[in-house]
């Protein structure tokens, strides 16, 4: 148990903690941008297929 506490203390004192948090924030931002792009592309594609189906049914 003492070794675990020492490891946690060492991790918090080192620069690895803030760096990993920064990477997590960047990854979350990239994920949100990709998700927004996919949602937008999906809506556009759905509209395109709906318009094509309407034209075929005429």
PDB file of N, CA, C and O in Angstrom:
ATOM      1  N   UNK A   1       0.821  -1.186   0.000  1.00  0.00           N
ATOM      2  CA  UNK A   1       0.000   0.000   0.000  1.00  0.00           C
ATOM      3  C   UNK A   1       0.871   1.259   0.000  1.00  0.00           C
ATOM      4  O   UNK A   1       0.572   2.242  -0.679  1.00  0.00           O
ATOM      5  N   UNK A   2       1.927   1.205   0.757  1.00  0.00           N
ATOM      6  CA  UNK A   2       2.830   2.351   0.840  1.00  0.00           C
ATOM      7  C   UNK A   2       3.472   2.613  -0.530  1.00  0.00           C
ATOM      8  O   UNK A   2       3.663   3.763  -0.925  1.00  0.00           O
ATOM      9  N   UNK A   3       3.799   1.535  -1.243  1.00  0.00           N
ATOM     10  CA  UNK A   3       4.427   1.684  -2.559  1.00  0.00           C
ATOM     11  C   UNK A   3       3.453   2.360  -3.527  1.00  0.00           C
ATOM     12  O   UNK A   3       3.862   3.187  -4.343  1.00  0.00           O
ATOM     13  N   UNK A   4       2.179   2.013  -3.439  1.00  0.00           N
ATOM     14  CA  UNK A   4       1.173   2.624  -4.290  1.00  0.00           C
ATOM     15  C   UNK A   4       1.064   4.121  -4.005  1.00  0.00           C
ATOM     16  O   UNK A   4       1.011   4.928  -4.933  1.00  0.00           O
ATOM     17  N   UNK A   5       1.030   4.490  -2.738  1.00  0.00           N
ATOM     18  CA  UNK A   5       0.962   5.905  -2.380  1.00  0.00           C
ATOM     19  C   UNK A   5       2.192   6.668  -2.852  1.00  0.00           C
ATOM     20  O   UNK A   5       2.087   7.801  -3.320  1.00  0.00           O
ATOM     21  N   UNK A   6       3.357   6.041  -2.727  1.00  0.00           N
ATOM     22  CA  UNK A   6       4.585   6.688  -3.216  1.00  0.00           C
ATOM     23  C   UNK A   6       4.547   6.870  -4.727  1.00  0.00           C
ATOM     24  O   UNK A   6       4.995   7.893  -5.245  1.00  0.00           O
ATOM     25  N   UNK A   7       4.015   5.883  -5.431  1.00  0.00           N
ATOM     26  CA  UNK A   7       3.903   5.992  -6.891  1.00  0.00           C
ATOM     27  C   UNK A   7       2.956   7.119  -7.280  1.00  0.00           C
ATOM     28  O   UNK A   7       3.235   7.869  -8.216  1.00  0.00           O
ATOM     29  N   UNK A   8       1.842   7.242  -6.570  1.00  0.00           N
ATOM     30  CA  UNK A   8       0.887   8.309  -6.862  1.00  0.00           C
ATOM     31  C   UNK A   8       1.510   9.671  -6.572  1.00  0.00           C
ATOM     32  O   UNK A   8       1.340  10.603  -7.358  1.00  0.00           O
ATOM     33  N   UNK A   9       2.217   9.799  -5.475  1.00  0.00           N
ATOM     34  CA  UNK A   9       2.881  11.056  -5.143  1.00  0.00           C
ATOM     35  C   UNK A   9       3.898  11.438  -6.214  1.00  0.00           C
ATOM     36  O   UNK A   9       3.977  12.594  -6.631  1.00  0.00           O
ATOM     37  N   UNK A  10       4.674  10.450  -6.652  1.00  0.00           N
ATOM     38  CA  UNK A  10       5.691  10.712  -7.677  1.00  0.00           C
ATOM     39  C   UNK A  10       5.031  11.150  -8.987  1.00  0.00           C
ATOM     40  O   UNK A  10       5.523  12.057  -9.659  1.00  0.00           O
ATOM     41  N   UNK A  11       3.917  10.506  -9.349  1.00  0.00           N
ATOM     42  CA  UNK A  11       3.208  10.852 -10.584  1.00  0.00           C
ATOM     43  C   UNK A  11       2.671  12.278 -10.506  1.00  0.00           C
ATOM     44  O   UNK A  11       2.781  13.035 -11.471  1.00  0.00           O
ATOM     45  N   UNK A  12       2.093  12.646  -9.369  1.00  0.00           N
ATOM     46  CA  UNK A  12       1.526  13.984  -9.227  1.00  0.00           C
ATOM     47  C   UNK A  12       2.593  15.069  -9.216  1.00  0.00           C
ATOM     48  O   UNK A  12       2.345  16.186  -9.669  1.00  0.00           O
ATOM     49  N   UNK A  13       3.775  14.750  -8.703  1.00  0.00           N
ATOM     50  CA  UNK A  13       4.854  15.737  -8.673  1.00  0.00           C
ATOM     51  C   UNK A  13       5.530  15.902 -10.028  1.00  0.00           C
ATOM     52  O   UNK A  13       6.062  16.970 -10.328  1.00  0.00           O
ATOM     53  N   UNK A  14       5.515  14.866 -10.839  1.00  0.00           N
ATOM     54  CA  UNK A  14       6.190  14.939 -12.140  1.00  0.00           C
ATOM     55  C   UNK A  14       5.333  15.723 -13.131  1.00  0.00           C
ATOM     56  O   UNK A  14       4.189  16.070 -12.837  1.00  0.00           O
ATOM     57  N   UNK A  15       5.893  15.998 -14.302  1.00  0.00           N
ATOM     58  CA  UNK A  15       5.181  16.733 -15.344  1.00  0.00           C
ATOM     59  C   UNK A  15       4.286  15.832 -16.181  1.00  0.00           C
ATOM     60  O   UNK A  15       3.590  16.324 -17.069  1.00  0.00           O
ATOM     61  N   UNK A  16       4.282  14.549 -15.931  1.00  0.00           N
ATOM     62  CA  UNK A  16       3.481  13.632 -16.734  1.00  0.00           C
ATOM     63  C   UNK A  16       1.987  13.833 -16.510  1.00  0.00           C
ATOM     64  O   UNK A  16       1.198  13.659 -17.438  1.00  0.00           O
ATOM     65  N   UNK A  17       1.589  14.194 -15.306  1.00  0.00           N
ATOM     66  CA  UNK A  17       0.170  14.395 -15.003  1.00  0.00           C
ATOM     67  C   UNK A  17      -0.452  15.481 -15.854  1.00  0.00           C
ATOM     68  O   UNK A  17      -1.420  15.208 -16.563  1.00  0.00           O
ATOM     69  N   UNK A  18       0.066  16.714 -15.816  1.00  0.00           N
ATOM     70  CA  UNK A  18      -0.511  17.780 -16.643  1.00  0.00           C
ATOM     71  C   UNK A  18      -0.412  17.485 -18.141  1.00  0.00           C
ATOM     72  O   UNK A  18      -1.309  17.841 -18.905  1.00  0.00           O
ATOM     73  N   UNK A  19       0.657  16.848 -18.553  1.00  0.00           N
ATOM     74  CA  UNK A  19       0.806  16.525 -19.968  1.00  0.00           C
ATOM     75  C   UNK A  19      -0.271  15.550 -20.417  1.00  0.00           C
ATOM     76  O   UNK A  19      -0.850  15.719 -21.490  1.00  0.00           O
ATOM     77  N   UNK A  20      -0.542  14.541 -19.614  1.00  0.00           N
ATOM     78  CA  UNK A  20      -1.568  13.567 -19.999  1.00  0.00           C
ATOM     79  C   UNK A  20      -2.950  14.214 -20.015  1.00  0.00           C
ATOM     80  O   UNK A  20      -3.790  13.855 -20.841  1.00  0.00           O
ATOM     81  N   UNK A  21      -3.193  15.156 -19.117  1.00  0.00           N
ATOM     82  CA  UNK A  21      -4.476  15.869 -19.119  1.00  0.00           C
ATOM     83  C   UNK A  21      -4.604  16.696 -20.390  1.00  0.00           C
ATOM     84  O   UNK A  21      -5.674  16.736 -20.998  1.00  0.00           O
ATOM     85  N   UNK A  22      -3.539  17.347 -20.792  1.00  0.00           N
ATOM     86  CA  UNK A  22      -3.571  18.135 -22.027  1.00  0.00           C
ATOM     87  C   UNK A  22      -3.858  17.248 -23.232  1.00  0.00           C
ATOM     88  O   UNK A  22      -4.636  17.626 -24.107  1.00  0.00           O
ATOM     89  N   UNK A  23      -3.242  16.082 -23.285  1.00  0.00           N
ATOM     90  CA  UNK A  23      -3.499  15.162 -24.388  1.00  0.00           C
ATOM     91  C   UNK A  23      -4.947  14.682 -24.380  1.00  0.00           C
ATOM     92  O   UNK A  23      -5.556  14.532 -25.439  1.00  0.00           O
ATOM     93  N   UNK A  24      -5.493  14.445 -23.209  1.00  0.00           N
ATOM     94  CA  UNK A  24      -6.893  14.018 -23.120  1.00  0.00           C
ATOM     95  C   UNK A  24      -7.835  15.116 -23.615  1.00  0.00           C
ATOM     96  O   UNK A  24      -8.816  14.830 -24.302  1.00  0.00           O
ATOM     97  N   UNK A  25      -7.541  16.365 -23.268  1.00  0.00           N
ATOM     98  CA  UNK A  25      -8.374  17.472 -23.722  1.00  0.00           C
ATOM     99  C   UNK A  25      -8.276  17.613 -25.235  1.00  0.00           C
ATOM    100  O   UNK A  25      -9.287  17.834 -25.902  1.00  0.00           O
ATOM    101  N   UNK A  26      -7.078  17.489 -25.782  1.00  0.00           N
ATOM    102  CA  UNK A  26      -6.915  17.572 -27.238  1.00  0.00           C
ATOM    103  C   UNK A  26      -7.653  16.431 -27.937  1.00  0.00           C
ATOM    104  O   UNK A  26      -8.292  16.643 -28.968  1.00  0.00           O
ATOM    105  N   UNK A  27      -7.568  15.233 -27.384  1.00  0.00           N
ATOM    106  CA  UNK A  27      -8.264  14.096 -27.993  1.00  0.00           C
ATOM    107  C   UNK A  27      -9.776  14.292 -27.948  1.00  0.00           C
ATOM    108  O   UNK A  27     -10.476  13.945 -28.899  1.00  0.00           O
ATOM    109  N   UNK A  28     -10.279  14.843 -26.850  1.00  0.00           N
ATOM    110  CA  UNK A  28     -11.715  15.103 -26.748  1.00  0.00           C
ATOM    111  C   UNK A  28     -12.152  16.137 -27.788  1.00  0.00           C
ATOM    112  O   UNK A  28     -13.209  15.995 -28.402  1.00  0.00           O
ATOM    113  N   UNK A  29     -11.339  17.174 -27.983  1.00  0.00           N
ATOM    114  CA  UNK A  29     -11.661  18.190 -28.981  1.00  0.00           C
ATOM    115  C   UNK A  29     -11.657  17.596 -30.386  1.00  0.00           C
ATOM    116  O   UNK A  29     -12.559  17.870 -31.178  1.00  0.00           O
ATOM    117  N   UNK A  30     -10.658  16.793 -30.695  1.00  0.00           N
ATOM    118  CA  UNK A  30     -10.585  16.151 -32.011  1.00  0.00           C
ATOM    119  C   UNK A  30     -11.785  15.235 -32.217  1.00  0.00           C
ATOM    120  O   UNK A  30     -12.364  15.199 -33.303  1.00  0.00           O
ATOM    121  N   UNK A  31     -12.160  14.491 -31.168  1.00  0.00           N
ATOM    122  CA  UNK A  31     -13.325  13.612 -31.266  1.00  0.00           C
ATOM    123  C   UNK A  31     -14.585  14.418 -31.559  1.00  0.00           C
ATOM    124  O   UNK A  31     -15.390  14.024 -32.403  1.00  0.00           O
ATOM    125  N   UNK A  32     -14.762  15.546 -30.868  1.00  0.00           N
ATOM    126  CA  UNK A  32     -15.958  16.353 -31.092  1.00  0.00           C
ATOM    127  C   UNK A  32     -16.006  16.923 -32.505  1.00  0.00           C
ATOM    128  O   UNK A  32     -17.071  16.968 -33.120  1.00  0.00           O
ATOM    129  N   UNK A  33     -14.871  17.355 -33.017  1.00  0.00           N
ATOM    130  CA  UNK A  33     -14.824  17.880 -34.383  1.00  0.00           C
ATOM    131  C   UNK A  33     -15.156  16.777 -35.392  1.00  0.00           C
ATOM    132  O   UNK A  33     -15.920  17.000 -36.332  1.00  0.00           O
ATOM    133  N   UNK A  34     -14.586  15.602 -35.195  1.00  0.00           N
ATOM    134  CA  UNK A  34     -14.883  14.476 -36.093  1.00  0.00           C
ATOM    135  C   UNK A  34     -16.347  14.076 -36.004  1.00  0.00           C
ATOM    136  O   UNK A  34     -16.977  13.799 -37.024  1.00  0.00           O
ATOM    137  N   UNK A  35     -16.888  14.043 -34.805  1.00  0.00           N
ATOM    138  CA  UNK A  35     -18.289  13.676 -34.621  1.00  0.00           C
ATOM    139  C   UNK A  35     -19.202  14.676 -35.320  1.00  0.00           C
ATOM    140  O   UNK A  35     -20.158  14.278 -35.986  1.00  0.00           O
ATOM    141  N   UNK A  36     -18.920  15.964 -35.176  1.00  0.00           N
ATOM    142  CA  UNK A  36     -19.731  16.990 -35.829  1.00  0.00           C
ATOM    143  C   UNK A  36     -19.651  16.863 -37.353  1.00  0.00           C
ATOM    144  O   UNK A  36     -20.655  17.036 -38.045  1.00  0.00           O
ATOM    145  N   UNK A  37     -18.470  16.566 -37.868  1.00  0.00           N
ATOM    146  CA  UNK A  37     -18.315  16.406 -39.314  1.00  0.00           C
ATOM    147  C   UNK A  37     -19.090  15.193 -39.815  1.00  0.00           C
ATOM    148  O   UNK A  37     -19.719  15.255 -40.872  1.00  0.00           O
ATOM    149  N   UNK A  38     -19.052  14.103 -39.074  1.00  0.00           N
ATOM    150  CA  UNK A  38     -19.768  12.896 -39.489  1.00  0.00           C
ATOM    151  C   UNK A  38     -21.271  13.117 -39.443  1.00  0.00           C
ATOM    152  O   UNK A  38     -21.990  12.671 -40.337  1.00  0.00           O
ATOM    153  N   UNK A  39     -21.754  13.804 -38.408  1.00  0.00           N
ATOM    154  CA  UNK A  39     -23.190  14.089 -38.315  1.00  0.00           C
ATOM    155  C   UNK A  39     -23.629  14.973 -39.481  1.00  0.00           C
ATOM    156  O   UNK A  39     -24.664  14.721 -40.099  1.00  0.00           O
ATOM    157  N   UNK A  40     -22.850  15.999 -39.779  1.00  0.00           N
ATOM    158  CA  UNK A  40     -23.180  16.873 -40.900  1.00  0.00           C
ATOM    159  C   UNK A  40     -23.161  16.140 -42.228  1.00  0.00           C
ATOM    160  O   UNK A  40     -24.038  16.342 -43.068  1.00  0.00           O
ATOM    161  N   UNK A  41     -22.175  15.301 -42.417  1.00  0.00           N
ATOM    162  CA  UNK A  41     -22.087  14.531 -43.658  1.00  0.00           C
ATOM    163  C   UNK A  41     -23.240  13.548 -43.759  1.00  0.00           C
ATOM    164  O   UNK A  41     -23.779  13.330 -44.844  1.00  0.00           O
ATOM    165  N   UNK A  42     -23.621  12.957 -42.642  1.00  0.00           N
ATOM    166  CA  UNK A  42     -24.745  12.022 -42.638  1.00  0.00           C
ATOM    167  C   UNK A  42     -26.051  12.700 -43.010  1.00  0.00           C
ATOM    168  O   UNK A  42     -26.857  12.144 -43.756  1.00  0.00           O
ATOM    169  N   UNK A  43     -26.260  13.904 -42.489  1.00  0.00           N
ATOM    170  CA  UNK A  43     -27.486  14.640 -42.810  1.00  0.00           C
ATOM    171  C   UNK A  43     -27.518  15.007 -44.289  1.00  0.00           C
ATOM    172  O   UNK A  43     -28.561  14.902 -44.934  1.00  0.00           O
ATOM    173  N   UNK A  44     -26.390  15.431 -44.821  1.00  0.00           N
ATOM    174  CA  UNK A  44     -26.320  15.784 -46.240  1.00  0.00           C
ATOM    175  C   UNK A  44     -26.563  14.556 -47.121  1.00  0.00           C
ATOM    176  O   UNK A  44     -27.282  14.632 -48.117  1.00  0.00           O
ATOM    177  N   UNK A  45     -25.970  13.446 -46.753  1.00  0.00           N
ATOM    178  CA  UNK A  45     -26.140  12.212 -47.521  1.00  0.00           C
ATOM    179  C   UNK A  45     -27.587  11.742 -47.476  1.00  0.00           C
ATOM    180  O   UNK A  45     -28.135  11.307 -48.489  1.00  0.00           O
ATOM    181  N   UNK A  46     -28.205  11.828 -46.307  1.00  0.00           N
ATOM    182  CA  UNK A  46     -29.605  11.424 -46.178  1.00  0.00           C
ATOM    183  C   UNK A  46     -30.496  12.283 -47.073  1.00  0.00           C
ATOM    184  O   UNK A  46     -31.397  11.774 -47.740  1.00  0.00           O
ATOM    185  N   UNK A  47     -30.238  13.573 -47.081  1.00  0.00           N
ATOM    186  CA  UNK A  47     -31.017  14.479 -47.923  1.00  0.00           C
ATOM    187  C   UNK A  47     -30.821  14.145 -49.407  1.00  0.00           C
ATOM    188  O   UNK A  47     -31.777  14.172 -50.182  1.00  0.00           O
ATOM    189  N   UNK A  48     -29.597  13.835 -49.794  1.00  0.00           N
ATOM    190  CA  UNK A  48     -29.308  13.493 -51.182  1.00  0.00           C
ATOM    191  C   UNK A  48     -30.054  12.232 -51.607  1.00  0.00           C
ATOM    192  O   UNK A  48     -30.653  12.195 -52.681  1.00  0.00           O
ATOM    193  N   UNK A  49     -30.019  11.199 -50.765  1.00  0.00           N
ATOM    194  CA  UNK A  49     -30.728   9.957 -51.089  1.00  0.00           C
ATOM    195  C   UNK A  49     -32.238  10.158 -51.092  1.00  0.00           C
ATOM    196  O   UNK A  49     -32.937   9.562 -51.912  1.00  0.00           O
ATOM    197  N   UNK A  50     -32.749  10.985 -50.195  1.00  0.00           N
ATOM    198  CA  UNK A  50     -34.192  11.252 -50.164  1.00  0.00           C
ATOM    199  C   UNK A  50     -34.629  11.963 -51.438  1.00  0.00           C
ATOM    200  O   UNK A  50     -35.658  11.625 -52.024  1.00  0.00           O
ATOM    201  N   UNK A  51     -33.847  12.941 -51.863  1.00  0.00           N
ATOM    202  CA  UNK A  51     -34.172  13.648 -53.111  1.00  0.00           C
ATOM    203  C   UNK A  51     -34.108  12.711 -54.307  1.00  0.00           C
ATOM    204  O   UNK A  51     -34.951  12.787 -55.201  1.00  0.00           O
ATOM    205  N   UNK A  52     -33.119  11.832 -54.332  1.00  0.00           N
ATOM    206  CA  UNK A  52     -32.994  10.888 -55.447  1.00  0.00           C
ATOM    207  C   UNK A  52     -34.185   9.921 -55.474  1.00  0.00           C
ATOM    208  O   UNK A  52     -34.715   9.615 -56.543  1.00  0.00           O
ATOM    209  N   UNK A  53     -34.597   9.449 -54.313  1.00  0.00           N
ATOM    210  CA  UNK A  53     -35.736   8.536 -54.241  1.00  0.00           C
ATOM    211  C   UNK A  53     -37.014   9.230 -54.704  1.00  0.00           C
ATOM    212  O   UNK A  53     -37.843   8.625 -55.383  1.00  0.00           O
ATOM    213  N   UNK A  54     -37.169  10.486 -54.338  1.00  0.00           N
ATOM    214  CA  UNK A  54     -38.354  11.248 -54.773  1.00  0.00           C
ATOM    215  C   UNK A  54     -38.382  11.385 -56.280  1.00  0.00           C
ATOM    216  O   UNK A  54     -39.438  11.262 -56.901  1.00  0.00           O
ATOM    217  N   UNK A  55     -37.218  11.642 -56.874  1.00  0.00           N
ATOM    218  CA  UNK A  55     -37.145  11.794 -58.335  1.00  0.00           C
ATOM    219  C   UNK A  55     -37.397  10.448 -59.034  1.00  0.00           C
ATOM    220  O   UNK A  55     -38.015  10.416 -60.098  1.00  0.00           O
ATOM    221  N   UNK A  56     -36.934   9.362 -58.460  1.00  0.00           N
ATOM    222  CA  UNK A  56     -37.141   8.042 -59.072  1.00  0.00           C
ATOM    223  C   UNK A  56     -38.623   7.653 -59.029  1.00  0.00           C
ATOM    224  O   UNK A  56     -39.141   7.052 -59.970  1.00  0.00           O
ATOM    225  N   UNK A  57     -39.297   8.001 -57.932  1.00  0.00           N
ATOM    226  CA  UNK A  57     -40.687   7.615 -57.779  1.00  0.00           C
ATOM    227  C   UNK A  57     -41.632   8.429 -58.674  1.00  0.00           C
ATOM    228  O   UNK A  57     -42.778   8.024 -58.867  1.00  0.00           O
ATOM    229  N   UNK A  58     -41.187   9.545 -59.215  1.00  0.00           N
ATOM    230  CA  UNK A  58     -42.055  10.368 -60.082  1.00  0.00           C
ATOM    231  C   UNK A  58     -42.325   9.719 -61.394  1.00  0.00           C
ATOM    232  O   UNK A  58     -43.034  10.283 -62.227  1.00  0.00           O
TER     233      UNK A  58
END
